[in-house]
């Protein structure tokens, strides 16, 4: 089975189980978005700065690999014309569920984030891509496709994992156990034999396959695609998710613009 098919099934399963990233937003959150206060996240906890979003009303927005009944409905409630593009049909169903419940319009398309060939050139004002390229082995095509579908002056808001996250085995048998650097970067789960026994069992049991990417691939890759980086922040997760959170930010986000000419 390819990593793509494995991850599609994994996210269908997460949607069915109601993971954090597959829990639809409630009516109160939608109400605030309608009033101009959509609380959108690219990384686990830190809301996207309002000046990164501006007035999203009447903008054409692509929510890329962010299904789950959260980001796409919030953009739609704030007045944007929204396409949700995700690998998992079940994640897209959660976007449809919230849209139907709240009387919103969200167009849902199933597909690979590295292949947006179903979408025309220069049709979006904003691409919103929360932490998700951790599930693909190569981010360069993702950045190129984002650049292609954006209009001149359009922006890409993207979240991604801190590469150092993947040095460590985050499963601690004893509370307070020190983290030990285990893996060589870039990290890949295509070869399960390189993983710890517990992580291999998790992947074989249906957890999504993950891949690390260097800052050169993440930030340099956006620059190589033609973007100009105009904003950056880091975010922390929580200690329960990973002990590394006690020592370092675990994710980061960029704001990138496609030049007008």
ABEGO torsion letter per residue (X at the ends): XBAAAAAAAAAAAAAAAGBAAABBBBAAAAAAAAAGBBBBBABAABBBBAAAAEBABGBBBBBBGABGGBAAAAAAAAGBBBBBBBABAAAAAAAAAAAAAAGBBBBBBBEBAABAAABBBGABABBBBBBAAAABABAAAAAAAAAAABBBGBBBBBBBBBAAAAABBABBABBGBBBBBABBOBBBAABAAABBAAAAAAAAAGBBBBBBBBAAAAAAAAAAAGBBBABBBBBBBBAAABAAAAABBABBBBBBBBBAX
